[in-house]
Amino acid sequence: MEMHGTYNHHNYKLLETPEHGLIHKICDGATAETFLGFEEMRTEALTAAETGVVDGHGFYEESYKLLHVVAQCDGHVEACDCGECVGAAAAAAAEECRWSIAGQIYLEGCYVGYTYYPHEFPGDSYHAEGTKANTGKSLAIVVGGVAALVFVTIFFMFLKSLRKKGDGTEIFECLLQIVEEKV
């Protein structure tokens, strides 16, 4: 029965999957709307989570481009239902947290979360610091090599000066001959 002047509204999504009702959501206040391709990237990452959670027996965690995605189903949810639940959670994330750089959706039976890292590689938070550490390590190797080369050169000059003096030290002459043969 519909009364005159009222509207009848149906939410068919909720009627299709009543077992996957929204329990809780967390959407980060920061927005990613200025980042070109964010929505497409998030959609692709969450779609990968939907199939990955089935292959992962109820758990999926992956970095996709600039996003880190986690999906998990409750232990009682079977594989196919798990993928379906994660798909519903992914759709809810796209709708509820549309421009948020991070979102977590808790449905009855599953969870989906994503975090957007616009300036680094997700899952590689050490990436920028690791580059600095590798540069420092390379610099230390170069400086150490130069210092060793200077030390060896000074040592050879010392041995040559002893040989020129002719003070009768045969051990230094023997050592110098061995070193010159090796080099």
N, CA and C atoms as a LAMMPS dump frame, in Angstrom:
ITEM: TIMESTEP
0
ITEM: NUMBER OF ATOMS
549
ITEM: BOX BOUNDS ff ff ff
-5.0000000000000000e+02 5.0000000000000000e+02
-5.0000000000000000e+02 5.0000000000000000e+02
-5.0000000000000000e+02 5.0000000000000000e+02
ITEM: ATOMS id mol type element x y z
1 1 1 N 0.826 -1.155 0
2 1 2 C 0 0 0
3 1 3 C 0.887 1.24 0
4 2 1 N 0.566 2.186 -0.824
5 2 2 C 1.335 3.416 -0.917
6 2 3 C 0.389 4.586 -0.776
7 3 1 N 0.73 5.475 0.115
8 3 2 C -0.125 6.633 0.345
9 3 3 C 0.212 7.721 -0.658
10 4 1 N -0.756 8.496 -1.009
11 4 2 C -0.565 9.575 -1.954
12 4 3 C 0.392 10.618 -1.364
13 5 1 N 1.431 10.998 -2.148
14 5 2 C 2.392 12 -1.699
15 5 3 C 3.596 11.407 -0.994
16 6 1 N 3.692 10.078 -0.901
17 6 2 C 4.864 9.452 -0.293
18 6 3 C 5.622 8.708 -1.375
19 7 1 N 6.867 8.444 -1.095
20 7 2 C 7.707 7.735 -2.056
21 7 3 C 8.082 6.383 -1.482
22 8 1 N 8.071 5.398 -2.333
23 8 2 C 8.455 4.054 -1.952
24 8 3 C 9.907 3.853 -2.38
25 9 1 N 10.792 3.602 -1.443
26 9 2 C 12.219 3.467 -1.743
27 9 3 C 12.667 2.052 -1.368
28 10 1 N 13.296 1.372 -2.312
29 10 2 C 13.825 0.024 -2.063
30 10 3 C 15.333 0.063 -2.205
31 11 1 N 16.027 -0.579 -1.279
32 11 2 C 17.471 -0.74 -1.407
33 11 3 C 17.712 -2.199 -1.763
34 12 1 N 17.789 -2.468 -3.049
35 12 2 C 17.901 -3.846 -3.513
36 12 3 C 19.229 -4.481 -3.137
37 13 1 N 20.282 -3.68 -2.973
38 13 2 C 21.568 -4.238 -2.57
39 13 3 C 21.453 -4.926 -1.211
40 14 1 N 20.789 -4.273 -0.28
41 14 2 C 20.643 -4.871 1.044
42 14 3 C 19.74 -6.092 1.012
43 15 1 N 18.735 -6.084 0.129
44 15 2 C 17.841 -7.234 0.035
45 15 3 C 18.539 -8.436 -0.582
46 16 1 N 19.493 -8.186 -1.479
47 16 2 C 20.198 -9.288 -2.132
48 16 3 C 21.137 -10.007 -1.173
49 17 1 N 21.814 -9.26 -0.319
50 17 2 C 22.794 -9.876 0.568
51 17 3 C 22.586 -9.427 2.012
52 18 1 N 21.528 -9.892 2.65
53 18 2 C 21.278 -9.452 4.021
54 18 3 C 22.341 -9.941 4.998
55 19 1 N 23.036 -11.025 4.659
56 19 2 C 24.04 -11.556 5.576
57 19 3 C 25.312 -10.714 5.588
58 20 1 N 25.444 -9.778 4.66
59 20 2 C 26.641 -8.942 4.589
60 20 3 C 26.333 -7.496 4.968
61 21 1 N 25.59 -7.3 6.025
62 21 2 C 25.234 -5.949 6.453
63 21 3 C 26.437 -5.184 6.985
64 22 1 N 26.432 -3.888 6.803
65 22 2 C 27.506 -3.023 7.266
66 22 3 C 27.48 -2.945 8.789
67 23 1 N 28.579 -3.316 9.398
68 23 2 C 28.712 -3.253 10.852
69 23 3 C 29.387 -1.95 11.264
70 24 1 N 30.475 -1.622 10.572
71 24 2 C 31.259 -0.449 10.956
72 24 3 C 32.075 0.022 9.762
73 25 1 N 32.308 1.322 9.693
74 25 2 C 33.173 1.864 8.65
75 25 3 C 34.069 2.932 9.253
76 26 1 N 35.262 3.027 8.711
77 26 2 C 36.199 4.082 9.08
78 26 3 C 36.74 4.65 7.774
79 27 1 N 36.515 5.925 7.557
80 27 2 C 37.028 6.6 6.368
81 27 3 C 37.949 7.718 6.832
82 28 1 N 39.165 7.717 6.325
83 28 2 C 40.124 8.756 6.683
84 28 3 C 39.621 10.104 6.198
85 29 1 N 39.839 11.123 6.985
86 29 2 C 39.367 12.458 6.631
87 29 3 C 40.112 13.084 5.465
88 30 1 N 41.367 12.67 5.243
89 30 2 C 42.134 13.224 4.13
90 30 3 C 41.562 12.705 2.817
91 31 1 N 41.553 13.555 1.811
92 31 2 C 40.959 13.156 0.534
93 31 3 C 42.012 12.996 -0.545
94 32 1 N 41.692 12.133 -1.498
95 32 2 C 42.59 11.844 -2.613
96 32 3 C 42.003 12.302 -3.931
97 33 1 N 41.025 13.188 -3.899
98 33 2 C 40.352 13.579 -5.129
99 33 3 C 41.26 14.329 -6.087
100 34 1 N 42.361 14.883 -5.594
101 34 2 C 43.278 15.595 -6.477
102 34 3 C 44.259 14.66 -7.175
103 35 1 N 44.306 13.405 -6.773
104 35 2 C 45.228 12.448 -7.368
105 35 3 C 44.559 11.754 -8.545
106 36 1 N 45.101 11.994 -9.721
107 36 2 C 44.548 11.463 -10.952
108 36 3 C 44.573 9.934 -10.943
109 37 1 N 43.456 9.321 -11.226
110 37 2 C 43.371 7.872 -11.326
111 37 3 C 43.175 7.147 -10.017
112 38 1 N 42.931 7.882 -8.946
113 38 2 C 42.779 7.247 -7.632
114 38 3 C 41.622 6.258 -7.608
115 39 1 N 40.453 6.669 -8.093
116 39 2 C 39.271 5.798 -8.044
117 39 3 C 39.492 4.515 -8.834
118 40 1 N 40.071 4.637 -10.021
119 40 2 C 40.321 3.451 -10.848
120 40 3 C 41.316 2.52 -10.165
121 41 1 N 42.365 3.113 -9.591
122 41 2 C 43.369 2.316 -8.904
123 41 3 C 42.756 1.574 -7.718
124 42 1 N 41.922 2.268 -6.944
125 42 2 C 41.279 1.636 -5.793
126 42 3 C 40.332 0.529 -6.247
127 43 1 N 39.567 0.78 -7.31
128 43 2 C 38.646 -0.232 -7.831
129 43 3 C 39.408 -1.475 -8.267
130 44 1 N 40.511 -1.29 -8.985
131 44 2 C 41.321 -2.431 -9.431
132 44 3 C 41.903 -3.192 -8.245
133 45 1 N 42.393 -2.466 -7.252
134 45 2 C 42.989 -3.108 -6.079
135 45 3 C 41.95 -3.891 -5.286
136 46 1 N 40.767 -3.323 -5.117
137 46 2 C 39.718 -4.013 -4.361
138 46 3 C 39.143 -5.188 -5.143
139 47 1 N 39.116 -5.092 -6.466
140 47 2 C 38.688 -6.228 -7.292
141 47 3 C 39.688 -7.371 -7.163
142 48 1 N 40.972 -7.029 -7.145
143 48 2 C 42.005 -8.053 -6.943
144 48 3 C 41.853 -8.711 -5.572
145 49 1 N 41.452 -7.933 -4.573
146 49 2 C 41.237 -8.487 -3.229
147 49 3 C 40.081 -9.471 -3.219
148 50 1 N 39.061 -9.194 -4.013
149 50 2 C 37.884 -10.066 -4.074
150 50 3 C 38.258 -11.462 -4.563
151 51 1 N 39.089 -11.55 -5.582
152 51 2 C 39.523 -12.868 -6.067
153 51 3 C 40.663 -13.416 -5.217
154 52 1 N 41.527 -12.531 -4.73
155 52 2 C 42.671 -12.97 -3.938
156 52 3 C 42.291 -13.586 -2.615
157 53 1 N 41.215 -13.119 -2.013
158 53 2 C 40.786 -13.655 -0.724
159 53 3 C 40.277 -15.09 -0.879
160 54 1 N 39.734 -15.409 -2.044
161 54 2 C 39.292 -16.788 -2.307
162 54 3 C 40.518 -17.689 -2.447
163 55 1 N 41.502 -17.235 -3.224
164 55 2 C 42.735 -18.009 -3.402
165 55 3 C 43.541 -18.092 -2.111
166 56 1 N 43.436 -17.068 -1.278
167 56 2 C 44.188 -17.021 -0.025
168 56 3 C 43.478 -17.658 1.145
169 57 1 N 42.399 -18.406 0.869
170 57 2 C 41.65 -19.121 1.91
171 57 3 C 41.168 -18.181 3.018
172 58 1 N 40.608 -17.051 2.605
173 58 2 C 40.004 -16.149 3.571
174 58 3 C 40.851 -14.962 3.969
175 59 1 N 42.052 -14.843 3.411
176 59 2 C 42.906 -13.701 3.737
177 59 3 C 43.62 -13.212 2.49
178 60 1 N 43.745 -11.899 2.374
179 60 2 C 44.442 -11.286 1.244
180 60 3 C 45.103 -10.006 1.725
181 61 1 N 46.364 -9.846 1.379
182 61 2 C 47.083 -8.607 1.66
183 61 3 C 48.05 -8.384 0.52
184 62 1 N 47.971 -7.22 -0.069
185 62 2 C 48.801 -6.951 -1.242
186 62 3 C 48.967 -5.45 -1.429
187 63 1 N 50.069 -5.09 -2.035
188 63 2 C 50.283 -3.713 -2.461
189 63 3 C 50.021 -3.659 -3.95
190 64 1 N 49.189 -2.729 -4.345
191 64 2 C 48.823 -2.573 -5.745
192 64 3 C 49.054 -1.12 -6.121
193 65 1 N 50.027 -0.898 -6.985
194 65 2 C 50.431 0.46 -7.371
195 65 3 C 50.701 1.267 -6.106
196 66 1 N 49.91 2.268 -5.816
197 66 2 C 50.143 3.108 -4.64
198 66 3 C 49.178 2.807 -3.497
199 67 1 N 48.538 1.647 -3.551
200 67 2 C 47.575 1.254 -2.518
201 67 3 C 48.036 -0.013 -1.805
202 68 1 N 47.742 -0.072 -0.529
203 68 2 C 47.94 -1.299 0.241
204 68 3 C 46.55 -1.777 0.639
205 69 1 N 46.23 -3.028 0.294
206 69 2 C 44.879 -3.554 0.509
207 69 3 C 44.946 -4.797 1.39
208 70 1 N 44.005 -4.882 2.32
209 70 2 C 43.857 -6.063 3.17
210 70 3 C 42.392 -6.476 3.13
211 71 1 N 42.167 -7.784 2.978
212 71 2 C 40.806 -8.329 3.015
213 71 3 C 40.846 -9.625 3.811
214 72 1 N 39.811 -9.836 4.608
215 72 2 C 39.766 -11.041 5.432
216 72 3 C 38.323 -11.411 5.711
217 73 1 N 38.086 -12.723 5.749
218 73 2 C 36.749 -13.224 6.076
219 73 3 C 36.786 -13.945 7.413
220 74 1 N 35.633 -13.968 8.065
221 74 2 C 35.501 -14.743 9.293
222 74 3 C 35.737 -16.211 8.966
223 75 1 N 36.162 -16.967 9.962
224 75 2 C 36.48 -18.373 9.759
225 75 3 C 35.323 -19.223 9.286
226 76 1 N 34.099 -18.856 9.602
227 76 2 C 32.939 -19.666 9.226
228 76 3 C 32.451 -19.377 7.801
229 77 1 N 33.006 -18.377 7.141
230 77 2 C 32.568 -18.011 5.791
231 77 3 C 33.323 -18.862 4.774
232 78 1 N 32.586 -19.536 3.89
233 78 2 C 33.199 -20.39 2.875
234 78 3 C 33.816 -19.551 1.764
235 79 1 N 34.676 -20.172 0.954
236 79 2 C 35.478 -19.464 -0.047
237 79 3 C 34.645 -18.606 -0.997
238 80 1 N 33.636 -19.18 -1.633
239 80 2 C 32.829 -18.411 -2.59
240 80 3 C 32.082 -17.282 -1.896
241 81 1 N 31.523 -17.582 -0.727
242 81 2 C 30.823 -16.551 0.035
243 81 3 C 31.791 -15.464 0.495
244 82 1 N 33.023 -15.864 0.755
245 82 2 C 34.044 -14.915 1.181
246 82 3 C 34.315 -13.906 0.066
247 83 1 N 34.507 -14.402 -1.146
248 83 2 C 34.722 -13.51 -2.285
249 83 3 C 33.546 -12.575 -2.505
250 84 1 N 32.353 -13.114 -2.332
251 84 2 C 31.132 -12.312 -2.484
252 84 3 C 31.047 -11.234 -1.399
253 85 1 N 31.387 -11.606 -0.179
254 85 2 C 31.35 -10.658 0.934
255 85 3 C 32.385 -9.55 0.729
256 86 1 N 33.592 -9.922 0.31
257 86 2 C 34.638 -8.932 0.063
258 86 3 C 34.238 -8.019 -1.092
259 87 1 N 33.562 -8.587 -2.104
260 87 2 C 33.056 -7.759 -3.199
261 87 3 C 32.053 -6.732 -2.705
262 88 1 N 31.175 -7.157 -1.792
263 88 2 C 30.197 -6.228 -1.21
264 88 3 C 30.898 -5.17 -0.355
265 89 1 N 31.932 -5.584 0.375
266 89 2 C 32.694 -4.633 1.19
267 89 3 C 33.459 -3.651 0.305
268 90 1 N 33.977 -4.144 -0.815
269 90 2 C 34.682 -3.27 -1.758
270 90 3 C 33.733 -2.228 -2.34
271 91 1 N 32.523 -2.668 -2.681
272 91 2 C 31.518 -1.729 -3.194
273 91 3 C 31.146 -0.705 -2.125
274 92 1 N 31.03 -1.164 -0.891
275 92 2 C 30.724 -0.245 0.21
276 92 3 C 31.865 0.741 0.428
277 93 1 N 33.108 0.274 0.29
278 93 2 C 34.263 1.165 0.442
279 93 3 C 34.26 2.243 -0.632
280 94 1 N 33.943 1.837 -1.863
281 94 2 C 33.898 2.804 -2.961
282 94 3 C 32.789 3.831 -2.754
283 95 1 N 31.697 3.396 -2.155
284 95 2 C 30.56 4.294 -1.948
285 95 3 C 30.709 5.123 -0.671
286 96 1 N 31.064 4.475 0.417
287 96 2 C 31.111 5.14 1.72
288 96 3 C 32.362 6.007 1.899
289 97 1 N 33.474 5.562 1.346
290 97 2 C 34.754 6.264 1.526
291 97 3 C 35.28 6.74 0.171
292 98 1 N 34.423 7.308 -0.617
293 98 2 C 34.713 7.598 -2.026
294 98 3 C 36.065 8.268 -2.259
295 99 1 N 36.373 9.36 -1.593
296 99 2 C 37.621 10.074 -1.831
297 99 3 C 38.612 9.955 -0.676
298 100 1 N 38.337 9.12 0.291
299 100 2 C 39.241 8.977 1.437
300 100 3 C 40.505 8.235 1.032
301 101 1 N 41.641 8.685 1.557
302 101 2 C 42.9 8.015 1.227
303 101 3 C 43.041 6.686 1.961
304 102 1 N 42.191 6.454 2.953
305 102 2 C 42.197 5.184 3.671
306 102 3 C 40.772 4.87 4.093
307 103 1 N 40.431 3.604 4.006
308 103 2 C 39.095 3.192 4.402
309 103 3 C 39.094 1.784 4.953
310 104 1 N 38.206 1.541 5.899
311 104 2 C 38.019 0.207 6.466
312 104 3 C 36.524 -0.048 6.522
313 105 1 N 36.117 -1.165 5.954
314 105 2 C 34.709 -1.547 5.939
315 105 3 C 34.581 -2.905 6.626
316 106 1 N 33.749 -2.951 7.642
317 106 2 C 33.471 -4.188 8.37
318 106 3 C 32.041 -4.6 8.047
319 107 1 N 31.907 -5.726 7.352
320 107 2 C 30.59 -6.297 7.095
321 107 3 C 30.442 -7.542 7.949
322 108 1 N 29.224 -8.021 8.043
323 108 2 C 29.015 -9.287 8.745
324 108 3 C 29.668 -10.376 7.911
325 109 1 N 30.769 -10.899 8.389
326 109 2 C 31.463 -11.989 7.71
327 109 3 C 32.792 -11.609 7.098
328 110 1 N 33.075 -10.318 6.891
329 110 2 C 34.349 -9.965 6.259
330 110 3 C 34.762 -8.528 6.55
331 111 1 N 35.993 -8.246 6.155
332 111 2 C 36.593 -6.93 6.359
333 111 3 C 37.407 -6.577 5.125
334 112 1 N 37.382 -5.305 4.727
335 112 2 C 38.237 -4.79 3.66
336 112 3 C 38.812 -3.464 4.131
337 113 1 N 40.1 -3.297 3.916
338 113 2 C 40.749 -2.036 4.245
339 113 3 C 41.741 -1.667 3.163
340 114 1 N 41.88 -0.384 2.92
341 114 2 C 42.87 0.081 1.955
342 114 3 C 43.508 1.359 2.475
343 115 1 N 44.745 1.58 2.066
344 115 2 C 45.463 2.806 2.392
345 115 3 C 46.198 3.258 1.144
346 116 1 N 46.088 4.522 0.851
347 116 2 C 46.707 5.123 -0.328
348 116 3 C 47.99 5.829 0.083
349 117 1 N 49.091 5.495 -0.591
350 117 2 C 50.392 6.106 -0.341
351 117 3 C 50.817 6.864 -1.594
352 118 1 N 50.468 8.14 -1.714
353 118 2 C 50.75 8.862 -2.955
354 118 3 C 52.227 9.156 -3.2
355 119 1 N 53.063 9.11 -2.167
356 119 2 C 54.455 9.517 -2.333
357 119 3 C 55.457 8.395 -2.113
358 120 1 N 55.006 7.194 -1.98
359 120 2 C 55.936 6.09 -1.788
360 120 3 C 55.289 4.8 -2.228
361 121 1 N 56.078 3.746 -2.182
362 121 2 C 55.573 2.45 -2.568
363 121 3 C 54.91 1.801 -1.365
364 122 1 N 53.662 1.355 -1.461
365 122 2 C 53.003 0.737 -0.33
366 122 3 C 53.674 -0.559 0.072
367 123 1 N 53.691 -0.803 1.387
368 123 2 C 54.344 -1.993 1.861
369 123 3 C 55.841 -1.876 1.862
370 124 1 N 56.384 -0.775 1.29
371 124 2 C 57.804 -0.492 1.221
372 124 3 C 58.103 0.803 1.942
373 125 1 N 57.667 0.955 3.16
374 125 2 C 57.879 2.212 3.862
375 125 3 C 59.364 2.46 4.078
376 126 1 N 60.178 1.411 3.963
377 126 2 C 61.609 1.576 4.1
378 126 3 C 62.238 2.062 2.807
379 127 1 N 61.481 2.143 1.722
380 127 2 C 62.039 2.435 0.402
381 127 3 C 62.852 3.721 0.384
382 128 1 N 62.304 4.814 0.843
383 128 2 C 63.023 6.086 0.807
384 128 3 C 64.216 6.062 1.758
385 129 1 N 64.033 5.524 2.956
386 129 2 C 65.131 5.444 3.9
387 129 3 C 66.177 4.454 3.423
388 130 1 N 65.757 3.355 2.803
389 130 2 C 66.687 2.363 2.287
390 130 3 C 67.568 2.939 1.205
391 131 1 N 67.037 3.817 0.383
392 131 2 C 67.828 4.454 -0.657
393 131 3 C 68.921 5.301 -0.024
394 132 1 N 68.582 6.035 1.029
395 132 2 C 69.577 6.838 1.721
396 132 3 C 70.641 5.942 2.343
397 133 1 N 70.218 4.834 2.932
398 133 2 C 71.164 3.92 3.557
399 133 3 C 72.078 3.307 2.51
400 134 1 N 71.549 2.939 1.349
401 134 2 C 72.37 2.377 0.287
402 134 3 C 73.352 3.41 -0.232
403 135 1 N 72.955 4.66 -0.341
404 135 2 C 73.854 5.72 -0.782
405 135 3 C 74.974 5.895 0.227
406 136 1 N 74.646 5.896 1.5
407 136 2 C 75.658 6.005 2.542
408 136 3 C 76.605 4.824 2.538
409 137 1 N 76.076 3.65 2.308
410 137 2 C 76.899 2.444 2.256
411 137 3 C 77.846 2.507 1.065
412 138 1 N 77.344 2.925 -0.084
413 138 2 C 78.181 3.051 -1.281
414 138 3 C 79.28 4.08 -1.06
415 139 1 N 78.929 5.198 -0.451
416 139 2 C 79.913 6.241 -0.171
417 139 3 C 80.991 5.722 0.777
418 140 1 N 80.611 4.963 1.777
419 140 2 C 81.574 4.396 2.722
420 140 3 C 82.519 3.424 2.024
421 141 1 N 82.009 2.648 1.094
422 141 2 C 82.848 1.706 0.347
423 141 3 C 83.857 2.462 -0.508
424 142 1 N 83.413 3.517 -1.183
425 142 2 C 84.311 4.306 -2.034
426 142 3 C 85.394 4.971 -1.192
427 143 1 N 85.009 5.603 -0.082
428 143 2 C 85.984 6.267 0.787
429 143 3 C 86.965 5.244 1.355
430 144 1 N 86.481 4.095 1.757
431 144 2 C 87.355 3.037 2.265
432 144 3 C 88.326 2.538 1.211
433 145 1 N 87.852 2.395 -0.019
434 145 2 C 88.722 1.963 -1.12
435 145 3 C 89.816 2.976 -1.403
436 146 1 N 89.463 4.26 -1.406
437 146 2 C 90.458 5.318 -1.634
438 146 3 C 91.48 5.33 -0.504
439 147 1 N 91.036 5.193 0.729
440 147 2 C 91.947 5.174 1.875
441 147 3 C 92.902 3.981 1.785
442 148 1 N 92.399 2.832 1.393
443 148 2 C 93.249 1.647 1.246
444 148 3 C 94.282 1.86 0.145
445 149 1 N 93.875 2.468 -0.957
446 149 2 C 94.788 2.736 -2.068
447 149 3 C 95.888 3.709 -1.637
448 150 1 N 95.541 4.747 -0.887
449 150 2 C 96.529 5.702 -0.38
450 150 3 C 97.493 4.997 0.569
451 151 1 N 96.988 4.15 1.444
452 151 2 C 97.838 3.424 2.385
453 151 3 C 98.825 2.513 1.653
454 152 1 N 98.369 1.792 0.657
455 152 2 C 99.239 0.893 -0.109
456 152 3 C 100.306 1.701 -0.847
457 153 1 N 99.94 2.843 -1.423
458 153 2 C 100.901 3.693 -2.133
459 153 3 C 101.982 4.196 -1.181
460 154 1 N 101.598 4.65 -0.001
461 154 2 C 102.575 5.122 0.992
462 154 3 C 103.482 3.976 1.421
463 155 1 N 102.932 2.783 1.583
464 155 2 C 103.723 1.615 1.966
465 155 3 C 104.769 1.298 0.901
466 156 1 N 104.38 1.339 -0.388
467 156 2 C 105.337 1.078 -1.473
468 156 3 C 106.429 2.146 -1.517
469 157 1 N 106.068 3.389 -1.298
470 157 2 C 107.051 4.471 -1.288
471 157 3 C 108.044 4.273 -0.143
472 158 1 N 107.547 3.826 1.001
473 158 2 C 108.413 3.545 2.142
474 158 3 C 109.395 2.432 1.804
475 159 1 N 108.916 1.36 1.181
476 159 2 C 109.796 0.247 0.824
477 159 3 C 110.845 0.678 -0.196
478 160 1 N 110.471 1.501 -1.163
479 160 2 C 111.431 1.983 -2.158
480 160 3 C 112.495 2.858 -1.504
481 161 1 N 112.102 3.677 -0.556
482 161 2 C 113.081 4.545 0.113
483 161 3 C 114.073 3.718 0.916
484 162 1 N 113.635 2.631 1.511
485 162 2 C 114.547 1.755 2.245
486 162 3 C 115.525 1.083 1.297
487 163 1 N 115.084 0.707 0.126
488 163 2 C 115.946 0.036 -0.854
489 163 3 C 116.997 1.004 -1.391
490 164 1 N 116.637 2.261 -1.593
491 164 2 C 117.568 3.256 -2.113
492 164 3 C 118.647 3.588 -1.087
493 165 1 N 118.329 3.539 0.188
494 165 2 C 119.295 3.863 1.23
495 165 3 C 120.412 2.829 1.272
496 166 1 N 120.083 1.584 0.92
497 166 2 C 121.083 0.521 0.917
498 166 3 C 121.606 0.205 2.298
499 167 1 N 120.763 0.178 3.26
500 167 2 C 121.19 -0.076 4.633
501 167 3 C 121.324 -1.563 4.933
502 168 1 N 121.243 -2.404 3.893
503 168 2 C 121.507 -3.816 4.066
504 168 3 C 120.356 -4.627 4.605
505 169 1 N 119.193 -4.113 4.592
506 169 2 C 118.049 -4.866 5.088
507 169 3 C 117.49 -5.712 3.956
508 170 1 N 117.881 -6.95 3.949
509 170 2 C 117.472 -7.875 2.886
510 170 3 C 115.989 -8.259 2.981
511 171 1 N 115.478 -8.223 4.152
512 171 2 C 114.072 -8.629 4.317
513 171 3 C 113.128 -7.677 3.588
514 172 1 N 113.452 -6.374 3.608
515 172 2 C 112.599 -5.406 2.915
516 172 3 C 112.717 -5.559 1.406
517 173 1 N 113.927 -5.885 0.927
518 173 2 C 114.114 -6.094 -0.512
519 173 3 C 113.346 -7.326 -0.976
520 174 1 N 113.379 -8.372 -0.186
521 174 2 C 112.649 -9.597 -0.514
522 174 3 C 111.144 -9.333 -0.526
523 175 1 N 110.685 -8.603 0.458
524 175 2 C 109.264 -8.26 0.54
525 175 3 C 108.844 -7.397 -0.639
526 176 1 N 109.691 -6.442 -1.02
527 176 2 C 109.39 -5.567 -2.144
528 176 3 C 109.324 -6.364 -3.439
529 177 1 N 110.217 -7.316 -3.632
530 177 2 C 110.195 -8.152 -4.84
531 177 3 C 108.924 -8.994 -4.9
532 178 1 N 108.522 -9.541 -3.788
533 178 2 C 107.298 -10.352 -3.746
534 178 3 C 106.085 -9.499 -4.091
535 179 1 N 106.027 -8.316 -3.51
536 179 2 C 104.892 -7.428 -3.755
537 179 3 C 104.879 -6.962 -5.205
538 180 1 N 106.048 -6.617 -5.775
539 180 2 C 106.11 -6.153 -7.163
540 180 3 C 105.73 -7.266 -8.132
541 181 1 N 106.061 -8.52 -7.81
542 181 2 C 105.676 -9.647 -8.663
543 181 3 C 104.161 -9.849 -8.655
544 182 1 N 103.535 -9.64 -7.535
545 182 2 C 102.08 -9.815 -7.412
546 182 3 C 101.329 -8.709 -8.146
547 183 1 N 101.897 -7.501 -8.145
548 183 2 C 101.217 -6.361 -8.765
549 183 3 C 101.65 -6.288 -10.167
